[in-house]
């Protein structure tokens, strides 16, 4: 938690709602109130797959979207920071254009379980 009451992770097993609440090729903002503070994240849906990220630009530390749920480029092929124009791959959050080139969005692990989006356990880092 930070001094502002914002948290940057959620526990596993939180049911966020039906996957159909997000149209294919679109994104949706989620704000979760937890005991330790508020979590701000967003989920992008591609077909049956979902990709979750903490709603924070790695370049400036601000939320990515200036307009609610407006996280994608017009063609829906990248996540875009509406403040600085940075572009991120949807599948892994890697910045492929803009001021934070090479940095990544912070992943928010989510899965689809029986048609519902559920927060998941972060994957274990690879053993070197």
VOVO-723188 format. One record per residue (C-alpha): residue in three letters; x, y, z. Coordinates in Angstrom, 3 decimals. Layout:
N
("ala", (X, Y, Z));
...
This chain:
128
("unk", (0.000, 0.000, 0.000));
("unk", (1.120, 3.548, -0.585));
("unk", (0.473, 6.637, 1.514));
("unk", (-2.466, 7.469, -0.768));
("unk", (-4.257, 4.210, 0.025));
("unk", (-3.678, 2.702, -3.408));
("unk", (-2.677, -0.955, -3.661));
("unk", (-1.084, -2.624, -6.670));
("unk", (-2.171, -6.280, -6.319));
("unk", (-5.238, -8.272, -5.379));
("unk", (-5.685, -11.652, -3.727));
("unk", (-6.486, -14.664, -5.881));
("unk", (-10.070, -15.846, -6.144));
("unk", (-11.887, -12.512, -6.431));
("unk", (-14.788, -12.946, -8.853));
("unk", (-15.048, -9.862, -11.064));
("unk", (-18.088, -10.832, -13.133));
("unk", (-18.944, -12.459, -16.433));
("unk", (-16.408, -12.359, -19.233));
("unk", (-19.254, -11.207, -21.497));
("unk", (-19.288, -7.891, -19.585));
("unk", (-16.289, -7.016, -21.769));
("unk", (-16.889, -7.083, -25.505));
("unk", (-14.286, -9.006, -27.502));
("unk", (-11.519, -6.650, -28.586));
("unk", (-12.321, -4.119, -25.837));
("unk", (-11.130, -3.283, -22.325));
("unk", (-12.779, -2.515, -19.006));
("unk", (-11.676, -0.727, -15.847));
("unk", (-12.045, -2.359, -12.422));
("unk", (-11.680, -0.662, -9.050));
("unk", (-11.656, -2.934, -6.005));
("unk", (-11.991, -1.608, -2.482));
("unk", (-9.925, -3.749, -0.121));
("unk", (-9.104, -3.335, 3.550));
("unk", (-5.667, -1.950, 2.741));
("unk", (-6.855, 0.490, 0.068));
("unk", (-8.141, 0.703, -3.493));
("unk", (-6.866, -1.320, -6.409));
("unk", (-7.207, 0.121, -9.944));
("unk", (-6.814, -2.268, -12.854));
("unk", (-8.147, -3.041, -16.291));
("unk", (-8.784, -6.117, -18.359));
("unk", (-8.499, -6.521, -22.122));
("unk", (-10.511, -9.260, -23.804));
("unk", (-9.330, -10.963, -26.985));
("unk", (-11.768, -13.687, -27.975));
("unk", (-11.984, -16.015, -24.987));
("unk", (-8.665, -14.799, -23.503));
("unk", (-8.336, -12.013, -20.924));
("unk", (-5.264, -9.969, -19.981));
("unk", (-5.185, -7.903, -16.797));
("unk", (-2.939, -4.996, -15.835));
("unk", (-2.557, -2.520, -13.018));
("unk", (-3.873, 0.819, -14.294));
("unk", (-0.600, 2.714, -14.046));
("unk", (1.732, 3.992, -16.730));
("unk", (5.332, 2.867, -16.047));
("unk", (6.576, 6.190, -17.457));
("unk", (4.655, 8.692, -15.330));
("unk", (2.819, 6.646, -12.700));
("unk", (-0.615, 7.904, -13.789));
("unk", (-3.666, 5.875, -14.910));
("unk", (-3.449, 5.064, -18.617));
("unk", (-6.923, 6.164, -19.724));
("unk", (-8.299, 9.693, -19.505));
("unk", (-11.725, 8.340, -20.532));
("unk", (-13.238, 5.387, -18.639));
("unk", (-12.500, 2.036, -20.352));
("unk", (-10.602, 3.727, -23.235));
("unk", (-7.381, 1.696, -22.992));
("unk", (-6.896, 0.520, -26.570));
("unk", (-5.763, 2.094, -29.812));
("unk", (-8.585, 2.723, -32.318));
("unk", (-7.805, -0.562, -34.102));
("unk", (-7.698, -2.456, -30.797));
("unk", (-4.239, -3.861, -31.476));
("unk", (-2.363, -2.194, -28.572));
("unk", (-2.929, -0.745, -25.131));
("unk", (-2.277, 3.015, -25.266));
("unk", (-1.404, 5.586, -22.609));
("unk", (-3.665, 8.522, -23.413));
("unk", (-1.296, 10.944, -21.628));
("unk", (1.997, 10.217, -23.402));
("unk", (1.110, 8.021, -26.371));
("unk", (3.041, 4.971, -25.170));
("unk", (1.941, 1.708, -26.816));
("unk", (1.938, -1.678, -25.092));
("unk", (1.475, -5.241, -26.328));
("unk", (-1.801, -6.659, -25.076));
("unk", (-0.456, -10.143, -24.334));
("unk", (2.546, -9.199, -22.170));
("unk", (2.336, -5.451, -21.433));
("unk", (5.679, -4.668, -23.103));
("unk", (6.049, -1.040, -24.197));
("unk", (6.723, -1.079, -27.937));
("unk", (6.510, 2.658, -28.564));
("unk", (6.751, 5.921, -26.674));
("unk", (8.686, 7.265, -23.688));
("unk", (8.852, 3.999, -21.726));
("unk", (10.145, 1.778, -24.556));
("unk", (11.174, -1.621, -23.197));
("unk", (9.368, -1.245, -19.868));
("unk", (6.235, -3.237, -19.011));
("unk", (2.854, -2.677, -17.499));
("unk", (2.421, -4.478, -14.184));
("unk", (0.462, -7.661, -14.824));
("unk", (-2.740, -8.323, -12.890));
("unk", (-3.218, -12.094, -13.115));
("unk", (-6.763, -13.000, -14.166));
("unk", (-8.383, -16.112, -15.658));
("unk", (-11.770, -17.106, -17.014));
("unk", (-13.475, -19.773, -14.898));
("unk", (-16.925, -21.038, -15.901));
("unk", (-17.583, -17.843, -17.860));
("unk", (-16.476, -15.521, -15.057));
("unk", (-13.308, -13.443, -14.743));
("unk", (-11.449, -14.335, -11.547));
("unk", (-8.218, -12.963, -10.097));
("unk", (-5.426, -15.534, -10.129));
("unk", (-2.167, -16.325, -8.379));
("unk", (0.821, -14.642, -10.040));
("unk", (2.993, -17.146, -11.965));
("unk", (6.208, -18.257, -10.336));
("unk", (9.301, -16.568, -11.785));
("unk", (11.486, -18.926, -13.829));
("unk", (14.370, -20.553, -11.987));
("unk", (17.686, -19.375, -13.409));
